[in-house]
Amino acid sequence: MIQQIEEVTMAEVKRKKRPNADLIQAVRDQRDKILKVYDQVADKRPLIVLDFQRKKIHARPYEDYKAIVRGDSRMLLNEEHVKAVAKNKVLVLVWDGATRRLVITKLRRS
């Protein structure tokens, strides 16, 4: 009996090793645009939402966004926000609607 060998693409292998590397790379690639959006409303200390699929960047009031997040996610978001504010960094949430992944990261403002 011949067994069929399943082909696995390099992208699938990389995703298993580093499942959110593409989302983090999107933040790096869009860094200048993210900081430009942030600087327009920096005095309000917003968080930035990067829509991975649509390649759109939005500044959202932190308190408004926090209100729609539930339970453990709210606690994590709050911890990350406190860290970002303390270190004068930009809090970035990357959302991939196709795979339903959410990544939270921070950017230096300098």
TAZIFEN-V362370 format. One record per residue. N is the residue number from 1. RES is the residue in three letters. OMEGA is omega in degrees with one decimal (999 if undefined). D_LAST is the distance of its C-alpha to the last C-alpha in whole Angstrom. Layout:
# TAZIFEN-V362370
n: <N/N>
res: <RES/RES>
omega: <OMEGA/OMEGA>
d_last: <D_LAST/D_LAST>
This chain:
# TAZIFEN-V362370
n: <1/2/3/4/5/6/7/8/9/10/11/12/13/14/15/16/17/18/19/20/21/22/23/24/25/26/27/28/29/30/31/32/33/34/35/36/37/38/39/40/41/42/43/44/45/46/47/48/49/50/51/52/53/54/55/56/57/58/59/60/61/62/63/64/65/66/67/68/69/70/71/72/73/74/75/76/77/78/79/80/81/82/83/84/85/86/87/88/89/90/91/92/93/94/95/96/97/98/99/100/101/102/103/104/105/106/107/108/109/110>
res: <MET/ILE/GLN/GLN/ILE/GLU/GLU/VAL/THR/MET/ALA/GLU/VAL/LYS/ARG/LYS/LYS/ARG/PRO/ASN/ALA/ASP/LEU/ILE/GLN/ALA/VAL/ARG/ASP/GLN/ARG/ASP/LYS/ILE/LEU/LYS/VAL/TYR/ASP/GLN/VAL/ALA/ASP/LYS/ARG/PRO/LEU/ILE/VAL/LEU/ASP/PHE/GLN/ARG/LYS/LYS/ILE/HIS/ALA/ARG/PRO/TYR/GLU/ASP/TYR/LYS/ALA/ILE/VAL/ARG/GLY/ASP/SER/ARG/MET/LEU/LEU/ASN/GLU/GLU/HIS/VAL/LYS/ALA/VAL/ALA/LYS/ASN/LYS/VAL/LEU/VAL/LEU/VAL/TRP/ASP/GLY/ALA/THR/ARG/ARG/LEU/VAL/ILE/THR/LYS/LEU/ARG/ARG/SER>
omega: <-179.1/177.5/178.4/178.2/-179.7/177.5/177.8/-179.4/177.7/179.1/179.2/179.1/179.6/-179.0/178.6/179.9/-178.4/-169.4/-177.3/-177.6/-179.8/178.8/176.7/177.8/177.8/177.2/179.0/-178.4/-176.6/-173.9/-177.9/179.3/178.5/-179.4/177.7/177.7/-179.1/-176.7/178.8/-177.7/-173.9/-178.4/179.4/-180.0/-178.6/166.5/-177.9/176.1/176.2/176.2/-173.5/-177.0/-176.6/-178.3/178.8/-178.4/180.0/171.1/-179.2/173.9/-176.5/-176.9/178.6/-179.3/179.7/-178.2/-178.6/-179.5/-175.7/166.8/-176.9/179.7/178.8/178.7/178.3/178.7/-180.0/178.3/-178.6/178.7/178.6/178.7/-178.6/-179.8/-178.3/-177.7/-180.0/178.9/179.4/177.7/-176.9/172.8/179.2/-178.3/174.7/-177.9/-178.4/-178.4/179.7/177.0/176.1/178.3/175.9/178.0/-180.0/177.5/171.1/-178.5/-174.9/999>
d_last: <62/59/56/53/50/47/44/40/38/35/32/35/34/31/30/33/31/27/28/25/23/23/21/19/19/19/15/14/16/15/11/11/14/13/9/12/14/12/11/15/16/13/16/18/16/17/17/16/19/20/23/24/27/27/23/22/19/20/18/21/22/21/25/26/25/26/29/30/29/32/33/31/28/28/27/25/23/23/22/19/18/19/17/13/14/15/12/9/9/10/14/15/19/21/24/27/30/32/32/31/28/25/22/19/16/12/9/6/4/0>
